[in-house]
């Protein structure tokens, strides 16, 4: 619940085109997760970075962070480690959300 409030603040900043502020808050959130040993919440910060980069138009970084969030998700971590390695296409199409840049909607 604590991190959900931060996530809403980050999404508010992103919706108002304050991308740098949103990235800083995401980094603070991730550092706080490390200090509190909340490894099960890491995927929230990495997924938010993917959303931020996608809305900035940097789809390469967005895909990288979404793939990383997919691998750090607690339920997916065991499956990913048992299969040893997922290909780029498997990560892209098995990610929980498809992220579009704003240019798609113009």
GROMACS elastic network, one bead per residue, 0.5 to 0.9 nm:
[ bonds ]
;  ai    aj funct       b0    kb
    1     4     6  0.50684   500
    1     5     6  0.68058   500
    2     5     6  0.57900   500
    2     6     6  0.71586   500
    3     6     6  0.50652   500
    3     7     6  0.61553   500
    3     8     6  0.87153   500
    3    29     6  0.73573   500
    3    33     6  0.87433   500
    3    41     6  0.81566   500
    3    44     6  0.82951   500
    4     8     6  0.62923   500
    4     9     6  0.87234   500
    4    44     6  0.87575   500
    5     8     6  0.51792   500
    5     9     6  0.64030   500
    5    10     6  0.87644   500
    6     9     6  0.50280   500
    6    10     6  0.62156   500
    6    11     6  0.86401   500
    6    25     6  0.76232   500
    6    26     6  0.80504   500
    6    29     6  0.72092   500
    7    10     6  0.50836   500
    7    11     6  0.61950   500
    7    12     6  0.85631   500
    7    25     6  0.87770   500
    7    26     6  0.79160   500
    7    29     6  0.86294   500
    7    44     6  0.79199   500
    7    45     6  0.80827   500
    7    48     6  0.75742   500
    8    11     6  0.50718   500
    8    12     6  0.60620   500
    8    13     6  0.86371   500
    9    12     6  0.50357   500
    9    13     6  0.63077   500
    9    14     6  0.86930   500
    9    22     6  0.79311   500
    9    25     6  0.82764   500
   10    13     6  0.51328   500
   10    14     6  0.62276   500
   10    15     6  0.86559   500
   10    18     6  0.89797   500
   10    19     6  0.87553   500
   10    21     6  0.79247   500
   10    23     6  0.78094   500
   10    25     6  0.65424   500
   10    26     6  0.69876   500
   10    48     6  0.79778   500
   10    52     6  0.88560   500
   11    15     6  0.60841   500
   11    16     6  0.86217   500
   11    22     6  0.74013   500
   11    48     6  0.81688   500
   11    51     6  0.88885   500
   11    52     6  0.83813   500
   12    15     6  0.51567   500
   12    16     6  0.64110   500
   12    17     6  0.88109   500
   12    18     6  0.86181   500
   12    22     6  0.84059   500
   13    16     6  0.51563   500
   13    17     6  0.62772   500
   13    19     6  0.67182   500
   13    20     6  0.88756   500
   13    21     6  0.68787   500
   13    22     6  0.56147   500
   14    18     6  0.54530   500
   14    19     6  0.55042   500
   14    20     6  0.88514   500
   14    21     6  0.83874   500
   14    22     6  0.61659   500
   14    51     6  0.88507   500
   14    52     6  0.66735   500
   14    55     6  0.78737   500
   15    18     6  0.75778   500
   15    19     6  0.87730   500
   16    19     6  0.83266   500
   17    20     6  0.87022   500
   17    22     6  0.89167   500
   17    55     6  0.89158   500
   17    56     6  0.86591   500
   18    21     6  0.55085   500
   18    22     6  0.62553   500
   18    23     6  0.88356   500
   19    23     6  0.61592   500
   19    24     6  0.86103   500
   19    52     6  0.67614   500
   19    53     6  0.84743   500
   19    55     6  0.87144   500
   19    56     6  0.74214   500
   20    23     6  0.51297   500
   20    24     6  0.62129   500
   20    25     6  0.86738   500
   21    24     6  0.50960   500
   21    25     6  0.62217   500
   21    26     6  0.85856   500
   22    25     6  0.51631   500
   22    26     6  0.61405   500
   22    27     6  0.86547   500
   22    48     6  0.89845   500
   22    49     6  0.86923   500
   22    52     6  0.75188   500
   23    27     6  0.61717   500
   23    28     6  0.86143   500
   23    48     6  0.86170   500
   23    49     6  0.69044   500
   23    52     6  0.73546   500
   24    27     6  0.50889   500
   24    28     6  0.62164   500
   24    29     6  0.85673   500
   25    29     6  0.60463   500
   25    30     6  0.85572   500
   26    30     6  0.61405   500
   26    31     6  0.86207   500
   26    45     6  0.58894   500
   26    46     6  0.83038   500
   26    48     6  0.71670   500
   26    49     6  0.70735   500
   27    30     6  0.50511   500
   27    31     6  0.61662   500
   27    32     6  0.85329   500
   27    45     6  0.76552   500
   27    49     6  0.89144   500
   28    31     6  0.51182   500
   28    32     6  0.61009   500
   28    33     6  0.85788   500
   29    32     6  0.50629   500
   29    33     6  0.62058   500
   29    34     6  0.87456   500
   29    45     6  0.68623   500
   30    33     6  0.50113   500
   30    34     6  0.63797   500
   30    35     6  0.88194   500
   30    41     6  0.86463   500
   30    42     6  0.66938   500
   30    44     6  0.86508   500
   30    45     6  0.58419   500
   30    46     6  0.82399   500
   31    34     6  0.50464   500
   31    35     6  0.63082   500
   31    36     6  0.86816   500
   32    35     6  0.50876   500
   32    36     6  0.61579   500
   32    37     6  0.83964   500
   32    38     6  0.84273   500
   33    36     6  0.52024   500
   33    37     6  0.58814   500
   33    39     6  0.68424   500
   33    40     6  0.89274   500
   33    41     6  0.70122   500
   33    42     6  0.69157   500
   33    45     6  0.89753   500
   34    38     6  0.62779   500
   34    39     6  0.70427   500
   34    42     6  0.83646   500
   35    38     6  0.78203   500
   36    39     6  0.85731   500
   37    40     6  0.85784   500
   38    41     6  0.56237   500
   38    42     6  0.71420   500
   39    42     6  0.54293   500
   39    43     6  0.83904   500
   39    72     6  0.85888   500
   39    74     6  0.84737   500
   40    43     6  0.72318   500
   40    44     6  0.88649   500
   40    72     6  0.80064   500
   40    73     6  0.70755   500
   40    74     6  0.58442   500
   41    44     6  0.56687   500
   41    45     6  0.74672   500
   41    72     6  0.87544   500
   41    73     6  0.79292   500
   41    74     6  0.83708   500
   42    45     6  0.55503   500
   42    46     6  0.64665   500
   42    47     6  0.86374   500
   42    69     6  0.75829   500
   42    72     6  0.66941   500
   42    73     6  0.75176   500
   43    46     6  0.50755   500
   43    47     6  0.58194   500
   43    48     6  0.83825   500
   43    66     6  0.88301   500
   43    68     6  0.77487   500
   43    70     6  0.71434   500
   43    71     6  0.80902   500
   43    72     6  0.53931   500
   43    73     6  0.52792   500
   43    74     6  0.81297   500
   44    47     6  0.52119   500
   44    48     6  0.61368   500
   44    49     6  0.87125   500
   44    69     6  0.72377   500
   44    73     6  0.84324   500
   45    48     6  0.51192   500
   45    49     6  0.63402   500
   45    50     6  0.88099   500
   45    69     6  0.79481   500
   46    49     6  0.51164   500
   46    50     6  0.64534   500
   46    51     6  0.88711   500
   46    65     6  0.56724   500
   46    66     6  0.67769   500
   46    67     6  0.88656   500
   46    68     6  0.66914   500
   46    69     6  0.50691   500
   46    70     6  0.88059   500
   46    72     6  0.83983   500
   47    50     6  0.50401   500
   47    51     6  0.63954   500
   47    52     6  0.87334   500
   47    62     6  0.87436   500
   47    65     6  0.62810   500
   47    66     6  0.53119   500
   47    67     6  0.84414   500
   47    68     6  0.78503   500
   47    69     6  0.52067   500
   47    70     6  0.80179   500
   48    51     6  0.50227   500
   48    52     6  0.61473   500
   48    53     6  0.86171   500
   48    65     6  0.83133   500
   48    66     6  0.83096   500
   48    69     6  0.88372   500
   49    52     6  0.50479   500
   49    53     6  0.61226   500
   49    54     6  0.84882   500
   49    61     6  0.86554   500
   49    62     6  0.71174   500
   49    65     6  0.62111   500
   49    66     6  0.78082   500
   50    53     6  0.52795   500
   50    54     6  0.60969   500
   50    55     6  0.86742   500
   50    59     6  0.85275   500
   50    61     6  0.69507   500
   50    63     6  0.65480   500
   50    64     6  0.73126   500
   50    66     6  0.50697   500
   50    67     6  0.85624   500
   50    68     6  0.89699   500
   50    69     6  0.83302   500
   50    99     6  0.82289   500
   51    54     6  0.51507   500
   51    55     6  0.62697   500
   51    56     6  0.86205   500
   51    62     6  0.64920   500
   51    65     6  0.84583   500
   51    66     6  0.78524   500
   51    99     6  0.69480   500
   51   100     6  0.89008   500
   52    55     6  0.53212   500
   52    56     6  0.62508   500
   52    57     6  0.87885   500
   52    58     6  0.88816   500
   52    62     6  0.74617   500
   53    57     6  0.63140   500
   53    58     6  0.52768   500
   53    59     6  0.67059   500
   53    60     6  0.84540   500
   53    61     6  0.62188   500
   53    63     6  0.86839   500
   53    65     6  0.85103   500
   53   101     6  0.87356   500
   54    57     6  0.50619   500
   54    58     6  0.54798   500
   54    59     6  0.52390   500
   54    60     6  0.83568   500
   54    61     6  0.76551   500
   54    62     6  0.50019   500
   54    63     6  0.79731   500
   54    99     6  0.64506   500
   54   100     6  0.64662   500
   54   101     6  0.52484   500
   54   102     6  0.80628   500
   55    58     6  0.75143   500
   55    59     6  0.84634   500
   55    62     6  0.86206   500
   55    99     6  0.84118   500
   55   100     6  0.74147   500
   55   101     6  0.50877   500
   55   102     6  0.59403   500
   55   103     6  0.88758   500
   56    59     6  0.82976   500
   56   101     6  0.72479   500
   56   102     6  0.79606   500
   57    60     6  0.88741   500
   57    62     6  0.84570   500
   57   100     6  0.86138   500
   57   101     6  0.54101   500
   57   102     6  0.71186   500
   57   103     6  0.76914   500
   58    61     6  0.57345   500
   58    62     6  0.62148   500
   58    63     6  0.87813   500
   58   101     6  0.80917   500
   59    63     6  0.59474   500
   59    64     6  0.84387   500
   59    99     6  0.84937   500
   59   100     6  0.82516   500
   59   101     6  0.73602   500
   60    63     6  0.53318   500
   60    64     6  0.63155   500
   60    65     6  0.88492   500
   61    65     6  0.61917   500
   61    66     6  0.85430   500
   62    65     6  0.53091   500
   62    66     6  0.61032   500
   62    67     6  0.84674   500
   62    99     6  0.79541   500
   63    66     6  0.51456   500
   63    67     6  0.59773   500
   63    68     6  0.84632   500
   63    91     6  0.87181   500
   63    92     6  0.70329   500
   63    99     6  0.82896   500
   64    67     6  0.52002   500
   64    68     6  0.61760   500
   64    69     6  0.87013   500
   65    69     6  0.60913   500
   65    70     6  0.84854   500
   66    69     6  0.50086   500
   66    70     6  0.61442   500
   66    71     6  0.87135   500
   66    91     6  0.84800   500
   66    92     6  0.82456   500
   66    95     6  0.69313   500
   66    96     6  0.86770   500
   66    97     6  0.86433   500
   66    99     6  0.88388   500
   67    71     6  0.63860   500
   67    72     6  0.87455   500
   67    88     6  0.84779   500
   67    91     6  0.56564   500
   67    92     6  0.68533   500
   67    94     6  0.89444   500
   67    95     6  0.67724   500
   68    71     6  0.50916   500
   68    72     6  0.61607   500
   68    73     6  0.86190   500
   68    91     6  0.89165   500
   69    72     6  0.50337   500
   69    73     6  0.60192   500
   69    95     6  0.87094   500
   70    73     6  0.54691   500
   70    74     6  0.89901   500
   70    76     6  0.66783   500
   70    77     6  0.79440   500
   70    91     6  0.75653   500
   70    94     6  0.84316   500
   70    95     6  0.62695   500
   70    96     6  0.77312   500
   71    74     6  0.81678   500
   71    76     6  0.60296   500
   71    77     6  0.53872   500
   71    78     6  0.88850   500
   71    79     6  0.88334   500
   71    80     6  0.65020   500
   71    81     6  0.87171   500
   71    91     6  0.87133   500
   72    75     6  0.85155   500
   72    76     6  0.70402   500
   72    77     6  0.56876   500
   73    76     6  0.52593   500
   73    77     6  0.58254   500
   74    77     6  0.53546   500
   74    78     6  0.74135   500
   75    78     6  0.64122   500
   75    79     6  0.74144   500
   76    79     6  0.51953   500
   76    80     6  0.60573   500
   76    81     6  0.85717   500
   77    80     6  0.51631   500
   77    81     6  0.61028   500
   77    82     6  0.85554   500
   78    81     6  0.52512   500
   78    82     6  0.61489   500
   78    83     6  0.87066   500
   79    82     6  0.52036   500
   79    83     6  0.63052   500
   79    84     6  0.86054   500
   80    83     6  0.52742   500
   80    84     6  0.61547   500
   80    85     6  0.65226   500
   80    86     6  0.69736   500
   81    85     6  0.71141   500
   82    85     6  0.83062   500
   83    86     6  0.71480   500
   86    89     6  0.81742   500
   86    90     6  0.60530   500
   86    91     6  0.64720   500
   87    90     6  0.52011   500
   87    91     6  0.63735   500
   87    92     6  0.86724   500
   88    91     6  0.52900   500
   88    92     6  0.61869   500
   88    93     6  0.87874   500
   89    93     6  0.61157   500
   89    94     6  0.82725   500
   90    93     6  0.54737   500
   90    94     6  0.58058   500
   90    95     6  0.83175   500
   91    94     6  0.52956   500
   91    95     6  0.59385   500
   92    95     6  0.57067   500
   92    98     6  0.83578   500
   93    96     6  0.83941   500
   93    97     6  0.89135   500
   93    98     6  0.80588   500
   94    97     6  0.84153   500
   95    98     6  0.70285   500
  100   103     6  0.80704   500
  100   104     6  0.65656   500
  100   105     6  0.83372   500
  101   104     6  0.58253   500
  101   105     6  0.77059   500
  102   105     6  0.54834   500
  102   106     6  0.67613   500
  103   106     6  0.52912   500
